[in-house]
């Protein structure tokens, strides 16, 4: 288990502890839980203008899996992932990362958790335009404890030949793959992707999905990917459907389709 690297005042033995162990089923090997969420509720605003983004969500994500969170806009996908990533806190409920209760952390501890354990990929690339691909990735590797070399991270996403190109010299798909390389360069245990192909056409989007698929397979990174695109769900180990702030269903793909075979 990756250390959360927490810098709270209390000692390691006093940190909030929670569910550990594995889950299994008939004919299925045991799987170690990476995340456990119980009764997650998130309300923005108050009174008549209150927005209920999450309504008592229970969820488990397993170490090393590629899970797709599928649902329309407003279903609560991004809110759920932001809470798991330590970018937001719930109004009620609990989230555990392995045996550590994220919902009991203060902001300092959440910052340490994000820095050391989580990589984020968003719909828009957020690259620094005045830096090359290599330099954009080095922004992370320069502050990480045990990072990949920028060249290695970019090689994992198929950009070994584009190291010294600036964002303006890269296609949209290449820029998003730089963003993936930047997210995984610190070797996070968790990769959270929010609509990573939302701004891309199908052909270009598949290249980005192949990069995410390769990172999950070769690095064993627990990966959760938000999308409203049902075709992308075919590449997942599990598909978690959300609607109106609730889990509408969970299914396992008996056969995963490689990202290269997807089209929409």
N, C-alpha and C positions, 0 to 999 in steps of 0.2 A: 504494500500500500504506500502510495506517495504521501510524504508528510505534508500536512497543510501549512507547515512553516509558520505557525501562529505566534504572534507577538503580544498576546494578551498578558495581563498582569498575573493571572492565575497560572499555576503550574500545569504541566501536561496531564498529570493525574487528576486534575480538577476540571479539565475541560469537559463540556457536556458530551456524554456518550450515548449511543443509541443502537439501533438494530445492526447486527453483524450477521455473518454466516452466508448461507447459500440457499438457493431455491432449486427444486428439481421436480420432474414429473415422470410419468410412465415412459420408459424408453429414452429418457433424456438425461444427459450427464448434469451433475450439479453445476450451478453457475453462481459466481460470487456477485453480490449486489454492489454496485457503485453508488447508486442513489436510492433513497427511500423517501417518498413524500407522503405525508398523512394529513388529510383534512385541510389542504391548502386553499385559503380564501384570500382574494385580493380585491379590495374596493378602492376605487379612485373617487375622490370627492365625497360630499355628504348630502344628505337629504334628497330632494327631488332630482338633483343632478348627479347623484352617485352612479358610478359605472361599476358593475360587478364583473371584473375580468376573469376571476376564478371562483368557482362555487364548490368548495369541498373536494378538491382533487386528491385522489390516492394513486400513487404511481411508483413503479420500480424500474430502474435501468440497471442493466447488468454489465459488469466489467468486460471491456473488449467488444461489445456488440455495436452494430450500426443500427440505430433506431431512427425511424422517420416519424415526426409528429405532423400529422396531416389534418388539415381543416381549413375552412374559409377564413377570410379576414374577420377579426373580432371574436374568434373562437377561444382565445386565451393562450395560443401557442407561444407567442413571444414573451408574454408575461411569465409563463411557466419556466421557460428556458432562462430568462433573465434572473429569476429567483434561484434556480439551480446554479447559475454562474456567479452568484453573489453580486449582481448588478442591481438587484431590487430585493425588497423584503416583503413577506406576506403580511396581510392584515391579521390572519390567524392561521394556525397549523404549524407543522414542523417539516423540515428537510434535513436529512442526514446524508453526509458524504462519507461512505464507509461507516465508521462508528462515531463520527464527529457531527454534532448538531449545528448546522450552518445558521439556523434560525435563532440560536443563542449567541451568535458572534456579534461583537461590536464592529464599527466601521473599520477600525485598524486591522482586526483579524480577518474581515472579509477582503480587505485589500491584499493581505498576504496570501489568502487562499486563491484569489484570482491570479495574482502574479505567479504563483508557483505551481498551480494545478490545472488552470483552465486556459485554453486557446479559443478565441472568438473569430468567427468569419461572418461578416454582415453582407447585406445585399449590395451595398456600395463599398468600394474597395478601400477608401480612406488611406491611400498611399500618399507619401510626401512627394509632390511633383518635382522638387529640386534634387531628389536622391535617386540613384540607380536602383534596380531591383535588388542587387546585393546589399546596398546601403539601407534600403527599407527593411530588409530582414535583419540586418545587423543592429537596428534599433532595439530589437528584442534580445538578440544573442549577447549584446554588450552588457545587459543587466541580469541575464539568467545565470543560474548556478552551474548547470551542466548541459549547455545547449549543443545542438547540432551546429556545425559550421554553416554559414549562410549558403555556401556553394552546395553543401549536401542537402539542405532543406529545399533549395530551388531545383536540384536534380531530382528529388523525389516527386516533384510536381511537373517534371518534364521541361524545365526551363534552364537547363545547364548551359545552353548556347545564348541565353539572353541576360546574363548576369549584369552586364554593364550598360544595359539599355534603361533609359528613363521612362516613366509611365506614359508620357506622350508618344513614345516610340513603340508602345505595346498595344495590342488589341485589347478589347474589353475582357475577353476570356483569359488572356495572359496576365492582365492586371489582377484579376480575381485569383488566379493561381499564385501570384506573388503574395496576395493576402493570405492564402492558405499556407504558403511556405512560412510566412511571418508568424502565423498562429501556431504552427507546429514546431518551430525552430527551438523553442525552449523545452521541447519534449514534454508537453503537458499530458496528464493522465486523461483529460477530458477535452474533447473538441466539440464546441457548440456552434452550429451553423444556422443562421437565420436567413432563409430565402437566398442561398448563395448563387442561384441561377436566375433569380427574379429579373435581373436587368439584361439577361443574355438570351440570344436565340437558341434553338434546340441544339444545333450542331456544336456551338461554342459551349453551351451549358454542359453537354455530355463530357467535354474535355475537363471541365472543372470537377464534375462528379467522379470521373476516373481518378483525378488527383486525390479527392477525399477518400474514395474507395481504397486506393493504394496505401494511404496513410493508416487507415483503419486496419488493413490486412497486415502490413509489414511492421508497423510500430505497435499494434495492439491497442490503439487509442480508443477509449470509449467515446463513441460519436453519436450525437443527437442532432438531427437535421430537420429544420422547420421547412415545410412547403405546403402550398395549396394544390400542387400538381400531383394527381394520383399516379401518373406514370412513373414518377421518381420513387414512389413507395415500393416498386417491384425490386429495387436493389437492396432493400433493408432486410435485416434479420427479423425485426419486428416493426409493425406499423401501429402507432397509437393515434387513434382518431379523436379529435376534440370538436365539441360543438357547444356553444353558449356557455363557455367556461367550465365544462365538465368533460370527463373522459367518456366518449361515446362508444368506444370499443377498442379492443387490442387483439391483434392477430399476428401469428407468426407465418412467415413465408416458408413454405415447405421447400421451395426452390427459389433461390435468389437469382435475379437476372443481372448479368454484368452491366455496368454502366454504359459500356460501348454499344449495347443492344437497345438502349432506350431511345425513344423518340416521342415528341409531342408537338 
